[in-house]
């Protein structure tokens, strides 16, 4: 049996790490992290203490904004 793990492309993932979200959106990691810390952030998902970015909600949020 092959021990390689197949990787899911970023555009198919449901959630992204801050690093993946930064690569996907061309927004800096620090800016994404500050957005995730803001109250009522519509695209943050907490898994224990880990923060993940909900990809579809993140895309909608970005597409509706002129300035971040």
Biopython code that builds the backbone (N, CA, C, O; Angstrom):
import numpy as np
from Bio.PDB.StructureBuilder import StructureBuilder

atoms = [
    (1, "UNK", "N", (0.845, -1.182, 0.000)),
    (1, "UNK", "CA", (0.000, 0.000, 0.000)),
    (1, "UNK", "C", (0.886, 1.240, 0.000)),
    (1, "UNK", "O", (1.913, 1.277, 0.678)),
    (2, "UNK", "N", (0.495, 2.228, -0.743)),
    (2, "UNK", "CA", (1.268, 3.464, -0.871)),
    (2, "UNK", "C", (1.064, 4.341, 0.360)),
    (2, "UNK", "O", (-0.070, 4.550, 0.791)),
    (3, "UNK", "N", (2.168, 4.863, 0.935)),
    (3, "UNK", "CA", (2.105, 5.681, 2.139)),
    (3, "UNK", "C", (1.969, 7.171, 1.852)),
    (3, "UNK", "O", (1.959, 7.974, 2.785)),
    (4, "UNK", "N", (1.864, 7.557, 0.591)),
    (4, "UNK", "CA", (1.738, 8.981, 0.284)),
    (4, "UNK", "C", (0.324, 9.459, 0.604)),
    (4, "UNK", "O", (-0.657, 8.744, 0.400)),
    (5, "UNK", "N", (0.252, 10.664, 1.101)),
    (5, "UNK", "CA", (-1.041, 11.270, 1.422)),
    (5, "UNK", "C", (-1.413, 12.191, 0.277)),
    (5, "UNK", "O", (-0.643, 13.076, -0.094)),
    (6, "UNK", "N", (-2.602, 11.979, -0.284)),
    (6, "UNK", "CA", (-3.029, 12.853, -1.373)),
    (6, "UNK", "C", (-3.486, 14.178, -0.778)),
    (6, "UNK", "O", (-4.216, 14.210, 0.213)),
    (7, "UNK", "N", (-3.051, 15.259, -1.388)),
    (7, "UNK", "CA", (-3.385, 16.589, -0.892)),
    (7, "UNK", "C", (-4.586, 17.132, -1.648)),
    (7, "UNK", "O", (-4.690, 16.997, -2.867)),
    (8, "UNK", "N", (-5.480, 17.742, -0.907)),
    (8, "UNK", "CA", (-6.658, 18.367, -1.490)),
    (8, "UNK", "C", (-6.263, 19.764, -1.944)),
    (8, "UNK", "O", (-5.659, 20.506, -1.170)),
    (9, "UNK", "N", (-6.587, 20.144, -3.176)),
    (9, "UNK", "CA", (-6.271, 21.508, -3.630)),
    (9, "UNK", "C", (-6.988, 22.555, -2.762)),
    (9, "UNK", "O", (-8.093, 22.316, -2.275)),
    (10, "UNK", "N", (-6.357, 23.692, -2.581)),
    (10, "UNK", "CA", (-6.906, 24.751, -1.722)),
    (10, "UNK", "C", (-8.317, 25.153, -2.145)),
    (10, "UNK", "O", (-9.169, 25.394, -1.291)),
    (11, "UNK", "N", (-8.571, 25.227, -3.441)),
    (11, "UNK", "CA", (-9.892, 25.684, -3.889)),
    (11, "UNK", "C", (-10.999, 24.662, -3.627)),
    (11, "UNK", "O", (-12.172, 24.968, -3.840)),
    (12, "UNK", "N", (-10.655, 23.458, -3.170)),
    (12, "UNK", "CA", (-11.654, 22.441, -2.833)),
    (12, "UNK", "C", (-11.804, 22.228, -1.328)),
    (12, "UNK", "O", (-12.711, 21.516, -0.898)),
    (13, "UNK", "N", (-10.944, 22.823, -0.533)),
    (13, "UNK", "CA", (-11.006, 22.650, 0.914)),
    (13, "UNK", "C", (-12.146, 23.468, 1.498)),
    (13, "UNK", "O", (-12.468, 24.546, 0.999)),
    (14, "UNK", "N", (-12.753, 22.949, 2.559)),
    (14, "UNK", "CA", (-13.805, 23.691, 3.258)),
    (14, "UNK", "C", (-13.210, 24.752, 4.173)),
    (14, "UNK", "O", (-13.738, 25.858, 4.279)),
    (15, "UNK", "N", (-12.103, 24.407, 4.837)),
    (15, "UNK", "CA", (-11.444, 25.347, 5.735)),
    (15, "UNK", "C", (-9.971, 25.458, 5.368)),
    (15, "UNK", "O", (-9.373, 24.530, 4.823)),
    (16, "UNK", "N", (-9.407, 26.612, 5.681)),
    (16, "UNK", "CA", (-8.008, 26.888, 5.373)),
    (16, "UNK", "C", (-7.292, 27.334, 6.636)),
    (16, "UNK", "O", (-7.900, 27.915, 7.534)),
    (17, "UNK", "N", (-6.006, 27.059, 6.698)),
    (17, "UNK", "CA", (-5.189, 27.644, 7.753)),
    (17, "UNK", "C", (-4.943, 29.106, 7.374)),
    (17, "UNK", "O", (-5.228, 29.514, 6.248)),
    (18, "UNK", "N", (-4.419, 29.883, 8.305)),
    (18, "UNK", "CA", (-4.141, 31.289, 7.984)),
    (18, "UNK", "C", (-3.094, 31.388, 6.871)),
    (18, "UNK", "O", (-3.164, 32.280, 6.025)),
    (19, "UNK", "N", (-2.132, 30.476, 6.875)),
    (19, "UNK", "CA", (-1.107, 30.489, 5.823)),
    (19, "UNK", "C", (-1.733, 30.174, 4.462)),
    (19, "UNK", "O", (-1.423, 30.837, 3.472)),
    (20, "UNK", "N", (-2.603, 29.176, 4.406)),
    (20, "UNK", "CA", (-3.274, 28.836, 3.143)),
    (20, "UNK", "C", (-4.174, 29.975, 2.692)),
    (20, "UNK", "O", (-4.220, 30.288, 1.503)),
    (21, "UNK", "N", (-4.894, 30.602, 3.626)),
    (21, "UNK", "CA", (-5.770, 31.730, 3.285)),
    (21, "UNK", "C", (-4.961, 32.899, 2.744)),
    (21, "UNK", "O", (-5.405, 33.596, 1.832)),
    (22, "UNK", "N", (-3.776, 33.116, 3.303)),
    (22, "UNK", "CA", (-2.906, 34.188, 2.820)),
    (22, "UNK", "C", (-2.435, 33.894, 1.396)),
    (22, "UNK", "O", (-2.429, 34.786, 0.548)),
    (23, "UNK", "N", (-2.047, 32.664, 1.136)),
    (23, "UNK", "CA", (-1.612, 32.293, -0.215)),
    (23, "UNK", "C", (-2.773, 32.382, -1.206)),
    (23, "UNK", "O", (-2.603, 32.837, -2.336)),
    (24, "UNK", "N", (-3.939, 31.947, -0.773)),
    (24, "UNK", "CA", (-5.133, 31.904, -1.633)),
    (24, "UNK", "C", (-5.617, 33.301, -2.008)),
    (24, "UNK", "O", (-6.057, 33.532, -3.134)),
    (25, "UNK", "N", (-5.532, 34.244, -1.041)),
    (25, "UNK", "CA", (-6.117, 35.568, -1.255)),
    (25, "UNK", "C", (-5.096, 36.666, -1.536)),
    (25, "UNK", "O", (-5.467, 37.776, -1.917)),
    (26, "UNK", "N", (-3.811, 36.361, -1.351)),
    (26, "UNK", "CA", (-2.751, 37.355, -1.489)),
    (26, "UNK", "C", (-2.889, 38.475, -0.453)),
    (26, "UNK", "O", (-2.528, 39.623, -0.709)),
    (27, "UNK", "N", (-3.419, 38.117, 0.719)),
    (27, "UNK", "CA", (-3.508, 39.018, 1.867)),
    (27, "UNK", "C", (-2.520, 38.492, 2.890)),
    (27, "UNK", "O", (-2.375, 37.277, 3.032)),
    (28, "UNK", "N", (-1.846, 39.363, 3.599)),
    (28, "UNK", "CA", (-0.833, 38.943, 4.555)),
    (28, "UNK", "C", (-1.395, 38.130, 5.722)),
    (28, "UNK", "O", (-2.554, 38.284, 6.105)),
    (29, "UNK", "N", (-0.558, 37.272, 6.270)),
    (29, "UNK", "CA", (-0.953, 36.421, 7.394)),
    (29, "UNK", "C", (-1.358, 37.267, 8.599)),
    (29, "UNK", "O", (-2.339, 36.955, 9.275)),
    (30, "UNK", "N", (-0.612, 38.332, 8.871)),
    (30, "UNK", "CA", (-0.932, 39.187, 10.023)),
    (30, "UNK", "C", (-2.300, 39.850, 9.856)),
    (30, "UNK", "O", (-3.053, 39.959, 10.824)),
    (31, "UNK", "N", (-2.625, 40.288, 8.654)),
    (31, "UNK", "CA", (-3.924, 40.926, 8.408)),
    (31, "UNK", "C", (-5.049, 39.909, 8.562)),
    (31, "UNK", "O", (-6.079, 40.215, 9.162)),
    (32, "UNK", "N", (-4.867, 38.712, 8.032)),
    (32, "UNK", "CA", (-5.892, 37.673, 8.168)),
    (32, "UNK", "C", (-6.075, 37.318, 9.642)),
    (32, "UNK", "O", (-7.202, 37.141, 10.105)),
    (33, "UNK", "N", (-4.970, 37.213, 10.377)),
    (33, "UNK", "CA", (-5.059, 36.894, 11.798)),
    (33, "UNK", "C", (-5.812, 37.975, 12.564)),
    (33, "UNK", "O", (-6.602, 37.665, 13.456)),
    (34, "UNK", "N", (-5.579, 39.229, 12.230)),
    (34, "UNK", "CA", (-6.305, 40.311, 12.905)),
    (34, "UNK", "C", (-7.787, 40.296, 12.524)),
    (34, "UNK", "O", (-8.642, 40.616, 13.350)),
    (35, "UNK", "N", (-8.091, 39.931, 11.291)),
    (35, "UNK", "CA", (-9.495, 39.809, 10.869)),
    (35, "UNK", "C", (-10.184, 38.677, 11.632)),
    (35, "UNK", "O", (-11.350, 38.803, 12.009)),
    (36, "UNK", "N", (-9.469, 37.574, 11.861)),
    (36, "UNK", "CA", (-10.036, 36.439, 12.592)),
    (36, "UNK", "C", (-10.284, 36.783, 14.063)),
    (36, "UNK", "O", (-11.180, 36.215, 14.688)),
    (37, "UNK", "N", (-9.500, 37.706, 14.616)),
    (37, "UNK", "CA", (-9.661, 38.108, 16.015)),
    (37, "UNK", "C", (-10.800, 39.101, 16.213)),
    (37, "UNK", "O", (-11.247, 39.301, 17.343)),
    (38, "UNK", "N", (-11.276, 39.721, 15.149)),
    (38, "UNK", "CA", (-12.331, 40.726, 15.302)),
    (38, "UNK", "C", (-13.639, 40.048, 15.748)),
    (38, "UNK", "O", (-13.929, 38.917, 15.357)),
    (39, "UNK", "N", (-14.422, 40.764, 16.576)),
    (39, "UNK", "CA", (-15.685, 40.180, 17.053)),
    (39, "UNK", "C", (-16.645, 39.911, 15.890)),
    (39, "UNK", "O", (-16.716, 40.688, 14.937)),
    (40, "UNK", "N", (-17.357, 38.835, 15.980)),
    (40, "UNK", "CA", (-18.357, 38.439, 14.968)),
    (40, "UNK", "C", (-17.770, 38.243, 13.580)),
    (40, "UNK", "O", (-18.442, 38.519, 12.586)),
    (41, "UNK", "N", (-16.543, 37.777, 13.490)),
    (41, "UNK", "CA", (-15.936, 37.485, 12.194)),
    (41, "UNK", "C", (-16.752, 36.370, 11.533)),
    (41, "UNK", "O", (-16.915, 35.304, 12.128)),
    (42, "UNK", "N", (-17.270, 36.588, 10.316)),
    (42, "UNK", "CA", (-18.167, 35.602, 9.703)),
    (42, "UNK", "C", (-17.467, 34.371, 9.136)),
    (42, "UNK", "O", (-18.138, 33.415, 8.747)),
    (43, "UNK", "N", (-16.150, 34.371, 9.081)),
    (43, "UNK", "CA", (-15.463, 33.248, 8.443)),
    (43, "UNK", "C", (-14.471, 32.527, 9.343)),
    (43, "UNK", "O", (-13.643, 31.763, 8.848)),
    (44, "UNK", "N", (-14.535, 32.754, 10.663)),
    (44, "UNK", "CA", (-13.631, 32.051, 11.578)),
    (44, "UNK", "C", (-14.313, 30.782, 12.090)),
    (44, "UNK", "O", (-15.516, 30.771, 12.353)),
    (45, "UNK", "N", (-13.528, 29.721, 12.225)),
    (45, "UNK", "CA", (-13.985, 28.464, 12.813)),
    (45, "UNK", "C", (-12.958, 28.049, 13.849)),
    (45, "UNK", "O", (-11.786, 27.861, 13.523)),
    (46, "UNK", "N", (-13.390, 27.903, 15.098)),
    (46, "UNK", "CA", (-12.495, 27.483, 16.164)),
    (46, "UNK", "C", (-12.544, 25.971, 16.304)),
    (46, "UNK", "O", (-13.616, 25.384, 16.449)),
    (47, "UNK", "N", (-11.378, 25.347, 16.260)),
    (47, "UNK", "CA", (-11.236, 23.923, 16.517)),
    (47, "UNK", "C", (-10.310, 23.844, 17.732)),
    (47, "UNK", "O", (-9.087, 23.845, 17.598)),
    (48, "UNK", "N", (-10.912, 23.775, 18.904)),
    (48, "UNK", "CA", (-10.138, 23.920, 20.134)),
    (48, "UNK", "C", (-9.635, 25.352, 20.196)),
    (48, "UNK", "O", (-10.425, 26.295, 20.174)),
    (49, "UNK", "N", (-8.323, 25.514, 20.273)),
    (49, "UNK", "CA", (-7.739, 26.862, 20.276)),
    (49, "UNK", "C", (-7.256, 27.269, 18.892)),
    (49, "UNK", "O", (-6.810, 28.400, 18.696)),
    (50, "UNK", "N", (-7.341, 26.363, 17.943)),
    (50, "UNK", "CA", (-6.884, 26.626, 16.566)),
    (50, "UNK", "C", (-7.958, 27.390, 15.796)),
    (50, "UNK", "O", (-9.144, 27.075, 15.892)),
    (51, "UNK", "N", (-7.534, 28.391, 15.036)),
    (51, "UNK", "CA", (-8.448, 29.176, 14.206)),
    (51, "UNK", "C", (-8.289, 28.760, 12.753)),
    (51, "UNK", "O", (-7.180, 28.754, 12.218)),
    (52, "UNK", "N", (-9.393, 28.414, 12.123)),
    (52, "UNK", "CA", (-9.394, 28.098, 10.700)),
    (52, "UNK", "C", (-10.291, 29.094, 9.974)),
    (52, "UNK", "O", (-11.152, 29.731, 10.582)),
    (53, "UNK", "N", (-10.079, 29.217, 8.677)),
    (53, "UNK", "CA", (-10.836, 30.140, 7.833)),
    (53, "UNK", "C", (-11.820, 29.328, 7.008)),
    (53, "UNK", "O", (-11.429, 28.409, 6.288)),
    (54, "UNK", "N", (-13.105, 29.672, 7.117)),
    (54, "UNK", "CA", (-14.119, 29.042, 6.269)),
    (54, "UNK", "C", (-13.972, 29.643, 4.880)),
    (54, "UNK", "O", (-14.215, 30.834, 4.684)),
    (55, "UNK", "N", (-13.578, 28.827, 3.924)),
    (55, "UNK", "CA", (-13.191, 29.322, 2.601)),
    (55, "UNK", "C", (-14.326, 30.050, 1.887)),
    (55, "UNK", "O", (-14.114, 31.163, 1.407)),
    (56, "UNK", "N", (-15.509, 29.475, 1.800)),
    (56, "UNK", "CA", (-16.606, 30.107, 1.048)),
    (56, "UNK", "C", (-17.027, 31.434, 1.677)),
    (56, "UNK", "O", (-17.249, 32.421, 0.975)),
    (57, "UNK", "N", (-17.134, 31.448, 3.013)),
    (57, "UNK", "CA", (-17.506, 32.688, 3.700)),
    (57, "UNK", "C", (-16.422, 33.745, 3.541)),
    (57, "UNK", "O", (-16.720, 34.933, 3.417)),
    (58, "UNK", "N", (-15.158, 33.309, 3.544)),
    (58, "UNK", "CA", (-14.025, 34.214, 3.342)),
    (58, "UNK", "C", (-14.090, 34.823, 1.943)),
    (58, "UNK", "O", (-13.879, 36.025, 1.780)),
    (59, "UNK", "N", (-14.379, 34.008, 0.940)),
    (59, "UNK", "CA", (-14.503, 34.508, -0.435)),
    (59, "UNK", "C", (-15.620, 35.540, -0.531)),
    (59, "UNK", "O", (-15.450, 36.583, -1.162)),
    (60, "UNK", "N", (-16.775, 35.250, 0.098)),
    (60, "UNK", "CA", (-17.894, 36.194, 0.064)),
    (60, "UNK", "C", (-17.526, 37.505, 0.749)),
    (60, "UNK", "O", (-17.824, 38.587, 0.244)),
    (61, "UNK", "N", (-16.879, 37.398, 1.898)),
    (61, "UNK", "CA", (-16.467, 38.588, 2.648)),
    (61, "UNK", "C", (-15.541, 39.457, 1.802)),
    (61, "UNK", "O", (-15.726, 40.671, 1.726)),
    (62, "UNK", "N", (-14.551, 38.843, 1.169)),
    (62, "UNK", "CA", (-13.592, 39.581, 0.354)),
    (62, "UNK", "C", (-14.275, 40.211, -0.857)),
    (62, "UNK", "O", (-13.986, 41.355, -1.210)),
    (63, "UNK", "N", (-15.179, 39.467, -1.494)),
    (63, "UNK", "CA", (-15.822, 39.991, -2.708)),
    (63, "UNK", "C", (-16.753, 41.176, -2.415)),
    (63, "UNK", "O", (-17.042, 41.964, -3.316)),
    (64, "UNK", "N", (-17.221, 41.313, -1.179)),
    (64, "UNK", "CA", (-18.123, 42.400, -0.820)),
    (64, "UNK", "C", (-17.393, 43.647, -0.329)),
    (64, "UNK", "O", (-18.029, 44.679, -0.112)),
    (65, "UNK", "N", (-16.089, 43.579, -0.152)),
    (65, "UNK", "CA", (-15.320, 44.683, 0.409)),
    (65, "UNK", "C", (-14.518, 45.414, -0.660)),
    (65, "UNK", "O", (-14.017, 44.805, -1.605)),
    (66, "UNK", "N", (-14.407, 46.713, -0.496)),
    (66, "UNK", "CA", (-13.524, 47.506, -1.337)),
    (66, "UNK", "C", (-12.183, 47.722, -0.664)),
    (66, "UNK", "O", (-11.146, 47.801, -1.322)),
    (67, "UNK", "N", (-12.218, 47.818, 0.675)),
    (67, "UNK", "CA", (-11.009, 48.073, 1.460)),
    (67, "UNK", "C", (-10.981, 47.104, 2.630)),
    (67, "UNK", "O", (-12.003, 46.840, 3.264)),
    (68, "UNK", "N", (-9.807, 46.585, 2.902)),
    (68, "UNK", "CA", (-9.654, 45.711, 4.071)),
    (68, "UNK", "C", (-8.627, 46.342, 4.989)),
    (68, "UNK", "O", (-8.324, 45.791, 6.047)),
]
sb = StructureBuilder()
sb.init_structure("model")
sb.init_model(0)
sb.init_chain("A")
sb.init_seg("    ")
for serial, (resi, resn, name, xyz) in enumerate(atoms, 1):
    if name == "N":
        sb.init_residue(resn, " ", resi, " ")
    sb.init_atom(name, np.array(xyz, "f"), 0.0, 1.0, " ", f" {name:<3s}", serial, name[0])
structure = sb.get_structure()
